[in-house]
Amino acid sequence: MDGRHWMLLELAMISGVSFLKFKENHWFIFEEYPGICRLAIKSEDGRELRSFRFKDEDESQEVRAVERRVLLETLASRLPPDAISFSSKLANIERSENGETLLELEDGIRISAKILIACDGIRSPVAKLMGFPEPNYVGHCAFRGLAYFPEGQPFEPKVNYIYGKGVRAGYVPVSETKVYWFICYNSSSPGPKITDPSILRQQAEQLVRNWPTELINLINLTPDDTIIRTSLVDRWLWPSISPPASTGSIVLVGDAWHPMTPNLGQGACCALEDSIVLTKKLAEAIKSKRTSVEDAFKAYGSERWPRIFPLTVRAYLVGALLQWDNPVICAVRDNIVVPKLVRLGPVLEHTNFEFDPL
Ligand SMILES: Cc1cc2nc3c(=O)[nH]c(=O)nc-3n(C[C@H](O)[C@H](O)[C@H](O)COP(=O)(O)OP(=O)(O)OC[C@H]3O[C@@H](n4cnc5c(N)ncnc54)[C@H](O)[C@@H]3O)c2cc1C
């Protein structure tokens, strides 16, 4: 690209879903994916506590649910052919004396990089090299799956949340044939890694066995390879204490820098926003020739931190509130807070991110 040599290393395009919320921010690339019009909240006994229409709050509000595989394929389709080197697992990383970064891949290939943009997720070895601590487990885990309806799924374009005691769930259609669902539950520890889909399915069903039957149906219609369990983690980027987003010519993007809990549905959205801001800063540096790449990385970190840090804290607090298991507090939530006090505006406000088209 542009006479420079870039390599995009990727371990795998794993599945999952991203629930993207946009407001007037030119994400034309996602326009073909299903728009979600409403949000409904139910209690575990199936009572509808509240329902909102997004456009009633703000005509410009857009919500889209995009399957992770589709999102990655869409983004990858805009790159030159062969730009992504798949199955390239980073095994080791070191700083060399000439200021470059030495990357060693699992298959033995060694690469010396002048610039490294690391978007390698929550367990990023690059973040570790830069002095970031491991993300913190926040006391909740989540099951996720993609139910498949070969004859077409029957749901409205609506996000459905169901609140229980210490357990909450949700589902949303992501295409004509697929429906994403999640169940979030309290657990004092992340527990052992389980990959057997029949055990995962059984555990997920157990959590919602007396809930509205649509959830159990969705779990039953979920192919084995799309059901996963994840422990929820985050990392708070304390000012002056946490390392900055970049060190010299290495920069972090997305979860590698700022893992946040999914309670606001913003992790992937923020990773996309990061990439836009970073692209702009780099383009300005390359065009003007007065700013170095290192300064462009620093400017990116300074611009993004005020958005990322409060969102990470807010996502944590929202999770702590929604995962309450005290029956009295849950009764107040179901009978007063959700039906009478919750407003859609503050729920969507964090999704506002506006930028000029690139
Ligand atoms: C239960 C749950 C629900 C969520 N819901 C939402 C939501 O509704 N909306 C939303 O916006 N976000 C949501 N998120 C968050 C979202 O999934 C993440 O924030 C997002 O995936 C971060 O993107 P990323 O590209 O930074 O990292 P990742 O998506 O984790 O991608 C990292 C990539 O790096 C690659 N990689 C990792 N290690 C290596 C290595 N050693 N060598 C080479 N490659 C490597 C991996 O293959 C992977 O493709 C949710 C998360 C969870 C857990």
PDBQT file of the ligand as one rigid body, heavy atoms in Angstrom, charges set to zero:
ROOT
HETATM    1  C1  LIG A 401     -20.426 -11.149  26.060  1.00  0.00    +0.000 C 
HETATM    2  C2  LIG A 401     -19.892 -10.030  25.209  1.00  0.00    +0.000 A 
HETATM    3  C3  LIG A 401     -20.795  -9.235  24.484  1.00  0.00    +0.000 A 
HETATM    4  C4  LIG A 401     -20.340  -8.148  23.735  1.00  0.00    +0.000 A 
HETATM    5  N1  LIG A 401     -21.245  -7.359  23.082  1.00  0.00    +0.000 NA
HETATM    6  C5  LIG A 401     -20.831  -6.285  22.407  1.00  0.00    +0.000 A 
HETATM    7  C6  LIG A 401     -21.749  -5.427  21.731  1.00  0.00    +0.000 A 
HETATM    8  O1  LIG A 401     -22.957  -5.646  21.750  1.00  0.00    +0.000 OA
HETATM    9  N2  LIG A 401     -21.272  -4.344  21.067  1.00  0.00    +0.000 N 
HETATM   10  C7  LIG A 401     -19.955  -4.051  21.027  1.00  0.00    +0.000 A 
HETATM   11  O2  LIG A 401     -19.593  -3.041  20.412  1.00  0.00    +0.000 OA
HETATM   12  N3  LIG A 401     -19.049  -4.837  21.651  1.00  0.00    +0.000 NA
HETATM   13  C8  LIG A 401     -19.444  -5.939  22.338  1.00  0.00    +0.000 A 
HETATM   14  N4  LIG A 401     -18.534  -6.746  22.969  1.00  0.00    +0.000 N 
HETATM   15  C9  LIG A 401     -17.121  -6.359  22.962  1.00  0.00    +0.000 C 
HETATM   16  C10 LIG A 401     -16.442  -6.729  21.667  1.00  0.00    +0.000 C 
HETATM   17  O3  LIG A 401     -16.578  -8.103  21.414  1.00  0.00    +0.000 OA
HETATM   18  C11 LIG A 401     -14.962  -6.369  21.776  1.00  0.00    +0.000 C 
HETATM   19  O4  LIG A 401     -14.814  -5.108  22.370  1.00  0.00    +0.000 OA
HETATM   20  C12 LIG A 401     -14.358  -6.321  20.395  1.00  0.00    +0.000 C 
HETATM   21  O5  LIG A 401     -14.373  -7.608  19.833  1.00  0.00    +0.000 OA
HETATM   22  C13 LIG A 401     -12.930  -5.779  20.470  1.00  0.00    +0.000 C 
HETATM   23  O6  LIG A 401     -12.373  -5.835  19.188  1.00  0.00    +0.000 OA
HETATM   24  P1  LIG A 401     -10.806  -5.960  19.023  1.00  0.00    +0.000 P 
HETATM   25  O7  LIG A 401     -10.599  -5.991  17.542  1.00  0.00    +0.000 OA
HETATM   26  O8  LIG A 401     -10.113  -4.939  19.817  1.00  0.00    +0.000 OA
HETATM   27  O9  LIG A 401     -10.404  -7.351  19.673  1.00  0.00    +0.000 OA
HETATM   28  P2  LIG A 401     -10.882  -8.804  19.267  1.00  0.00    +0.000 P 
HETATM   29  O10 LIG A 401     -12.230  -8.765  18.657  1.00  0.00    +0.000 OA
HETATM   30  O11 LIG A 401     -10.675  -9.656  20.465  1.00  0.00    +0.000 OA
HETATM   31  O12 LIG A 401      -9.883  -9.216  18.143  1.00  0.00    +0.000 OA
HETATM   32  C14 LIG A 401      -8.554  -9.534  18.443  1.00  0.00    +0.000 C 
HETATM   33  C15 LIG A 401      -7.997 -10.257  17.246  1.00  0.00    +0.000 C 
HETATM   34  O13 LIG A 401      -6.614 -10.453  17.478  1.00  0.00    +0.000 OA
HETATM   35  C16 LIG A 401      -6.285 -11.754  17.088  1.00  0.00    +0.000 C 
HETATM   36  N5  LIG A 401      -5.200 -12.216  17.960  1.00  0.00    +0.000 N 
HETATM   37  C17 LIG A 401      -5.238 -12.409  19.297  1.00  0.00    +0.000 A 
HETATM   38  N6  LIG A 401      -4.052 -12.854  19.747  1.00  0.00    +0.000 NA
HETATM   39  C18 LIG A 401      -3.261 -12.915  18.667  1.00  0.00    +0.000 A 
HETATM   40  C19 LIG A 401      -1.906 -13.310  18.480  1.00  0.00    +0.000 A 
HETATM   41  N7  LIG A 401      -1.140 -13.728  19.505  1.00  0.00    +0.000 N 
HETATM   42  N8  LIG A 401      -1.390 -13.283  17.220  1.00  0.00    +0.000 NA
HETATM   43  C20 LIG A 401      -2.149 -12.857  16.166  1.00  0.00    +0.000 A 
HETATM   44  N9  LIG A 401      -3.435 -12.472  16.288  1.00  0.00    +0.000 NA
HETATM   45  C21 LIG A 401      -3.977 -12.503  17.524  1.00  0.00    +0.000 A 
HETATM   46  C22 LIG A 401      -7.559 -12.606  17.296  1.00  0.00    +0.000 C 
HETATM   47  O14 LIG A 401      -7.601 -13.656  16.370  1.00  0.00    +0.000 OA
HETATM   48  C23 LIG A 401      -8.657 -11.612  17.053  1.00  0.00    +0.000 C 
HETATM   49  O15 LIG A 401      -9.157 -11.692  15.737  1.00  0.00    +0.000 OA
HETATM   50  C24 LIG A 401     -18.948  -7.862  23.690  1.00  0.00    +0.000 A 
HETATM   51  C25 LIG A 401     -18.029  -8.675  24.384  1.00  0.00    +0.000 A 
HETATM   52  C26 LIG A 401     -18.504  -9.746  25.136  1.00  0.00    +0.000 A 
HETATM   53  C27 LIG A 401     -17.507 -10.590  25.887  1.00  0.00    +0.000 C 
ENDROOT
TORSDOF 0
